Amino acid sequence: MSRIGFSCGACKYLRRRYIEGCIFAPYFYNEAGNIDFEVIHKVFGSKNPFNLLSHLPVKDRNEAVTTMIYEAQARIQDPTYGCVSEILILQQQDFVDSYANLQHVQNQIPPETNPILELDPSIAGDIDELGPVVFGRHQH
């Protein structure tokens, strides 16, 4: 936590004197806090994080700050999609992996006992319709 009389990273970035009970102090109390708050401020400003934190129970604030930092970093790298591009890439990879595992398991079953004689080949084409996911810094 921030010591009384010393500005937290948010107060330093905003160039204001430390106010006892600063809502940002517990989360931006060191040099990394200054950098983290700068990232958040670039994307969300200072009023939006303040309002969010002030309406949350104290026990949930640390997770909210971590989430804001992650989303702000993602928005800076990919202004259009932010962290959604990461989610899409993970979902696409999960689908491809699951489909490959299903084919592998199906190939292990003897044809005479296999209840599914052939996978519907159009399933594999569904993911290909999207084309390669190319958002921000990702190119797979």
N, C-alpha and C positions, 0 to 999 in steps of 0.2 A: 504494500500500500504506500501511498505517497505520504511523506512526512509533512507535518504542518509547516506552512511557510514556503514550501518548495512546489513549484508548478509541475503539474502532470504534463504528459506529452500533448494532450489536447490544449491545455492552457498555454503552453509554450508555442504551439503551432498557431493558435489564435491570438498570440501576443497579448495575453491578458494576465493580470495578477491572479495568483491562486486564491480561490475562494474556498474556505473550509466547507467541506461537504460536497465538493464538486462531484457531480454524478459520473464523470469520466475518470476520475482519479484512480479508482481500483483497477481499471482495465488498461490504462495508458500511463503507467507510473514510471517507466524506465525509458531508455533511449529507443528501444524497439517500439515502445508505445507511441513515441513521437512520429515515427515512420508509419506505423499502422494507422494512426489517426489522420495523417496526411492523405493516405490512400482513401480512407473512408470519406474524408472531407471533399476530395476531388469528385467523388461520385455522388454522395448523398448530402453534402453540405454539413453544417453542424446542427441545424435545427431538427432535421429528421431523426438523426441518431439520438439526440437529446429527448425528443418526444417519445420515441420508441422505448428507450431505457426507463424513462420516468413512469411509463404506464405498465411496465413489467414488474413482477415480483423480483426481489433481489436475487433469489436463488436461480432465476432464469436469465439474468443479465449477462453472465459470462459467456454462455452459449450464444446468446444473441450477438454479442460483440464479435465472437469468433466467426459467426456466420456472416456478419456485415463485412468483416475484413476479407473473407474468402470471396464473397460476391463482388466486392469492390475491385479486388485484384482481377477477377474474371472479367468484369465489365471494362476494365482498362485494357486488357489484352484483346477482348472481343466485344466492342461496344454494342453490337446488335443483339447477340445471343447471351452474353455473359456465361454463367455456369450451365445454362441449358445445353450448350454445345458439348460440354463434358458428359452430361447425362445422355444425350443422344448417341454419342460415341460408345459409351458403356452399354447402352441398350442394344445397339447394333451388334457389338462384339458378343454380347451375351446370347443374342439370337443365333448368330453364326456358330458359336461354340455349341449351343444346345442342339442345333440341327445336325452338326457334325457328330456329336455324341449319339444322337438318335440313329443316324445312319450306321454308325459303328455297331451299336447294339443290335440293330435289325440285321446286319450282315452276319452276326454270330448265331442267329436263330436259323435252324435248318428250314429250307423253303416249304417242306411238307407240313411243318408245325407252325409256320409263321401266319398269324391271323391277318396281318397286314401284308399283302403280297407285294405291294409297291407303294412307296411314299409318293404323295402327290407332288410332281416336279414343279407345279406352279408355286408352291410354298417358297422354294428357294428363290424364285423370280420376284416375289413380293419385296424382299429386302433389296434386290438389285434395282428395282424401280426407283428407289431413292437415290441411287448413284452413290459415289463415295461421299462420305461426310467430310466437308471441308469448311470448317468454321475457324475463324481466328488463326491461331498458330498450329492447328491440327491438320494434317494432311495424311490420311490413311488410304 
